[in-house]
Amino acid sequence: MSNQSSSNQIKLDIKSGGVQHSIPYKLKANYAIITDLNKCFGCGGCQMSCKEWNTSGMFGPLPDLDPYGNLDVMFWLRVLYVEVGNYPQTKIYNIPINCFHCLDAPCVPVCPVGATFKRTEDGIVLVDYTECIGTKYCIYACPYGNRFFDYLEGVTKKCTHCFDRIYDPTLPPEERIPACIHGCMVQARIWTNRLDPTDPGNILFVDKGGFVLGPETGANPASGYLPWRSKYAGDDDVELLSQSEYYNEYTANGVVQLGAQGNNSTYTEQNPGDGQGNNSTYTESDPSSQGNTNKAIK
């Protein structure tokens, strides 16, 4: 079913379930996306799915690249391609980034008219376009650059977690997830409730040493990542991802602590070779909250 038919058949009250305009928030849930960097290979399928879904419907249209010659374009979901390591043992991280729907979203309290708000029912941060007056305060407050100004409509826009999709009764239950997750061909993105310690995605985040971007901002991003399990195990970037400052340890009502609390587990993989045809075996620890990672050994 196309987005044009499904999204336009429903009318949702985006502020149903309660609205929070100030920190700390009293949330019943906080849905988020966990991305496994070991699976993501940067195909851009999530971007295309986001684009396709959000070009119409409740929160559309999403302007095309360079709309009407306007350089102020919007990227609700972008993929960063970061190369790390020393030649020849370099590797590429493909890091999808969209609104993290933060647990302490700094964009919300700065809005002078309450157009940006966080829903208590699911933790999704939304913008009411009918109330937004275009101050851009929320854009300046977001430490991740995940909010954009639509100069054609004069309002701020951003990722909505496909709010009009996840509550669409015309879609099969298995498709009521954000378009970027539904369109990921390798299932690298996981839909999870970060306030539920029994949620499979949350358990995976803890067990695999999940981390968030920019924990020092204090925004407490709900969405996060699973570290890249490099075949060049033990390299500095693996150790970097293991360090405690890369984890977001946030306690919500004393119920769940988000961060890497799992036990170390070792595994062995083969180095591609030393150029002489001799493979070397490496052993490393799975990242944990203690930041302990074994160095590569031959």
Secondary structure, 3 states (H helix, E strand, C coil): CCHHHHHCCCCCCCCCCCEECCCCCCCCCCEEEEEECCCCCCCCHHHHHHHHHCCCCCCCCCCCCCHHHCCCCCCCEEEEEEEEEECCEEEEEEEEEECCCCCCCCCCCCCCCCCEEEECCCCCEEECCCCCCCCCHHHHHCCCCCEEEECCCCEEEECCCCHHHHCCCCCCHHHCCCHHHHCCCCCCEEEEECCCCCCHHHHHHHHCCCECCCHHHCCCCCCEEECCCCCCCCCHHHHHHHCHHHCCCEEECCCEEECCCCCCCEEEEECCCCCCCCCCEEEEECCCCCCCCCCCCC
